[in-house]
Amino acid sequence: MQDHVHHHDSTRDGSSDATPGGIVDKRRPGELVFTACLVIFSGVLLWNAYGISGFEALSGAGSVPMATAAVMLISVAIVFWRTVKLSKTEDETVMEDITPPLVIILALFLVAYGVLLKPLGFLPTSALFLIASIKLLSKRSWGFTLLVSLGSLLAIYLVFRIVFTVLMPAGIVPEAEALQLLRNLFKGGA
């Protein structure tokens, strides 16, 4: 068997390569915990599926969800067992190779977006999220960041709110009044 040596490659930080350096007989940091969480989640799903109607008959309402959850639990239990038997990689860490700080920051941005969406509304929350994310990811000038962020937001707003008339949380922006004003302007000018 060929001996593989994996050296940390900073250009691959945050990559989703499931096999570190092509070595199939090593366990990456966090892999065992993640697999254990999947086992627990699958067990909870199976328990909830059983709660639908119990195991009365194959044609019962809960039979398909129970079968699906059971297959999921068995599959992930096999993956967990195989993962437990693997030795850990020596040169990878969770913070550098699996979840770099940038990923954590963007996840926090998404949580903040979800929290602020209802009180602030779609437009200001999306503007804040896009400006912060694009500034962080692009590392470009504020002019570029504002142009791309607000231009993207305007395009999204026009397509979803005006063209498809999707209702978005209004929040602090008097959006309905502004839209009515625009309608009145175009109606009067036509």
Contacts in CASP RR format, 6 or more apart in sequence:
PFRMAT RR
TARGET T0000
AUTHOR 0000-0000-0000
METHOD contacts of the structure
MODEL  1
MQDHVHHHDSTRDGSSDATPGGIVDKRRPGELVFTACLVIFSGVLLWNAY
GISGFEALSGAGSVPMATAAVMLISVAIVFWRTVKLSKTEDETVMEDITP
PLVIILALFLVAYGVLLKPLGFLPTSALFLIASIKLLSKRSWGFTLLVSL
GSLLAIYLVFRIVFTVLMPAGIVPEAEALQLLRNLFKGGA
4 21 0 8 1.000
4 22 0 8 1.000
4 23 0 8 1.000
6 20 0 8 1.000
6 21 0 8 1.000
6 22 0 8 1.000
6 23 0 8 1.000
6 26 0 8 1.000
6 89 0 8 1.000
6 91 0 8 1.000
6 92 0 8 1.000
7 91 0 8 1.000
8 91 0 8 1.000
8 92 0 8 1.000
8 96 0 8 1.000
8 97 0 8 1.000
12 97 0 8 1.000
13 96 0 8 1.000
13 97 0 8 1.000
13 100 0 8 1.000
14 97 0 8 1.000
14 98 0 8 1.000
14 99 0 8 1.000
14 100 0 8 1.000
14 103 0 8 1.000
15 97 0 8 1.000
18 28 0 8 1.000
20 26 0 8 1.000
20 28 0 8 1.000
20 89 0 8 1.000
20 92 0 8 1.000
20 97 0 8 1.000
23 89 0 8 1.000
25 86 0 8 1.000
25 87 0 8 1.000
26 86 0 8 1.000
26 87 0 8 1.000
26 88 0 8 1.000
26 89 0 8 1.000
27 83 0 8 1.000
27 86 0 8 1.000
27 87 0 8 1.000
27 88 0 8 1.000
27 89 0 8 1.000
28 88 0 8 1.000
28 89 0 8 1.000
28 92 0 8 1.000
28 97 0 8 1.000
28 98 0 8 1.000
29 88 0 8 1.000
29 89 0 8 1.000
29 92 0 8 1.000
29 93 0 8 1.000
29 94 0 8 1.000
29 97 0 8 1.000
29 98 0 8 1.000
30 94 0 8 1.000
30 98 0 8 1.000
31 83 0 8 1.000
32 80 0 8 1.000
32 83 0 8 1.000
32 84 0 8 1.000
35 76 0 8 1.000
35 79 0 8 1.000
35 80 0 8 1.000
35 83 0 8 1.000
36 80 0 8 1.000
38 76 0 8 1.000
38 79 0 8 1.000
38 80 0 8 1.000
39 73 0 8 1.000
39 76 0 8 1.000
39 77 0 8 1.000
39 80 0 8 1.000
42 69 0 8 1.000
42 72 0 8 1.000
42 73 0 8 1.000
42 76 0 8 1.000
42 77 0 8 1.000
43 69 0 8 1.000
43 73 0 8 1.000
45 65 0 8 1.000
45 69 0 8 1.000
45 72 0 8 1.000
45 73 0 8 1.000
46 66 0 8 1.000
46 69 0 8 1.000
46 70 0 8 1.000
46 72 0 8 1.000
46 73 0 8 1.000
48 65 0 8 1.000
48 69 0 8 1.000
49 62 0 8 1.000
49 65 0 8 1.000
49 66 0 8 1.000
49 68 0 8 1.000
49 69 0 8 1.000
50 62 0 8 1.000
50 66 0 8 1.000
51 62 0 8 1.000
52 61 0 8 1.000
52 62 0 8 1.000
52 65 0 8 1.000
52 66 0 8 1.000
53 60 0 8 1.000
53 61 0 8 1.000
53 62 0 8 1.000
53 63 0 8 1.000
54 62 0 8 1.000
54 66 0 8 1.000
55 63 0 8 1.000
55 66 0 8 1.000
57 63 0 8 1.000
92 98 0 8 1.000
95 101 0 8 1.000
102 136 0 8 1.000
102 137 0 8 1.000
105 136 0 8 1.000
106 133 0 8 1.000
106 136 0 8 1.000
109 129 0 8 1.000
109 132 0 8 1.000
109 133 0 8 1.000
110 129 0 8 1.000
112 129 0 8 1.000
113 125 0 8 1.000
113 126 0 8 1.000
113 128 0 8 1.000
113 129 0 8 1.000
114 125 0 8 1.000
116 125 0 8 1.000
116 128 0 8 1.000
117 125 0 8 1.000
117 169 0 8 1.000
118 169 0 8 1.000
118 171 0 8 1.000
119 171 0 8 1.000
119 172 0 8 1.000
120 128 0 8 1.000
120 171 0 8 1.000
120 172 0 8 1.000
121 168 0 8 1.000
121 169 0 8 1.000
121 170 0 8 1.000
121 171 0 8 1.000
121 172 0 8 1.000
121 173 0 8 1.000
122 157 0 8 1.000
122 168 0 8 1.000
122 169 0 8 1.000
122 170 0 8 1.000
122 171 0 8 1.000
123 153 0 8 1.000
123 157 0 8 1.000
123 168 0 8 1.000
123 173 0 8 1.000
123 175 0 8 1.000
124 171 0 8 1.000
124 172 0 8 1.000
124 173 0 8 1.000
125 169 0 8 1.000
126 153 0 8 1.000
126 156 0 8 1.000
127 149 0 8 1.000
127 150 0 8 1.000
127 153 0 8 1.000
130 148 0 8 1.000
130 149 0 8 1.000
130 150 0 8 1.000
130 152 0 8 1.000
130 153 0 8 1.000
131 145 0 8 1.000
131 146 0 8 1.000
131 149 0 8 1.000
131 150 0 8 1.000
134 140 0 8 1.000
134 145 0 8 1.000
134 148 0 8 1.000
134 149 0 8 1.000
135 142 0 8 1.000
135 145 0 8 1.000
138 144 0 8 1.000
138 145 0 8 1.000
138 148 0 8 1.000
157 168 0 8 1.000
160 166 0 8 1.000
160 168 0 8 1.000
161 168 0 8 1.000
161 175 0 8 1.000
168 175 0 8 1.000
170 176 0 8 1.000
END
